[in-house]
Amino acid sequence: MGRFEPILQTERLHLVHFTEAHLDDFAAMNGDAEVMEFFPATQSRDESAAFLARIMAHREQHGYSLFALHLKQDDKFVGFTGLLHADFAAHFTPAVEIGWRFPKFAWG
């Protein structure tokens, strides 16, 4: 087992709760223009840190959130997936949305 306690495991991955230890990998992924192509902009390290804090606060408030994905073979961070409560103003909210993001090396 790696640095993080798995919450859920698949054949190749373990899903873990995000912690501050994810910031370097998380910020690198969020700062990549190709990864963020369909978002308004890339995120700076500070913006990624704020997003990470919101993910962890969301888990505390709702009991679920986004999970960090790690390869079982070497514990390498390969993105995130999970659920978020969406309460922003839109015709379909409140709702629960599915989120995911993967660094380029994990595409395909």
Rosetta blueprint (number, residue, H / E / L):
1 M L
2 G L
3 R L
4 F L
5 E L
6 P L
7 I L
8 L E
9 Q E
10 T L
11 E L
12 R L
13 L E
14 H E
15 L E
16 V E
17 H E
18 F L
19 T L
20 E H
21 A H
22 H H
23 L H
24 D H
25 D H
26 F H
27 A H
28 A H
29 M H
30 N H
31 G L
32 D L
33 A L
34 E L
35 V L
36 M L
37 E L
38 F L
39 F L
40 P L
41 A L
42 T L
43 Q L
44 S L
45 R H
46 D H
47 E H
48 S H
49 A H
50 A H
51 F H
52 L H
53 A H
54 R H
55 I H
56 M H
57 A H
58 H H
59 R H
60 E H
61 Q H
62 H H
63 G L
64 Y L
65 S L
66 L E
67 F E
68 A E
69 L E
70 H E
71 L E
72 K L
73 Q L
74 D L
75 D L
76 K L
77 F E
78 V E
79 G E
80 F E
81 T E
82 G E
83 L E
84 L E
85 H E
86 A E
87 D L
88 F L
89 A L
90 A L
91 H L
92 F L
93 T L
94 P L
95 A E
96 V E
97 E E
98 I E
99 G E
100 W E
101 R E
102 F L
103 P L
104 K H
105 F H
106 A H
107 W L
108 G L
